[in-house]
Amino acid sequence: MARKLLGEILREHGKVTEAQIREALTRQHDCEKVIGRILSDMGLVDDDDISQALAEQKKARSGR
C-alpha cells in the first residue's frame, strides 16, 4: 500500500488546498523544514491538525 503524504491527508480533511500544498512545497526548497511545519508557519494548520494527520499516516502505514 502506498503511503499517503501528509499534505494529501490534510487536503482530504479540508485543512489545505492543492494550491497551498504547492506553495508550501515551493517554500520547502528554500529551507529545510518539513511540510507540516511550513503549513503551520503559513497559518493554515495547527499542531493538532498535523498530529491527527501524522497519526492517520502511521495507522495507514501499519495497515490497521
Secondary structure, DSSP 8 states (H G I E B T S, - for coil): -----HHHHHHHTTSS-HHHHHHHHHHHTTS---HHHHHHHTTS--HHHHHHHHHHHHHHHHT-
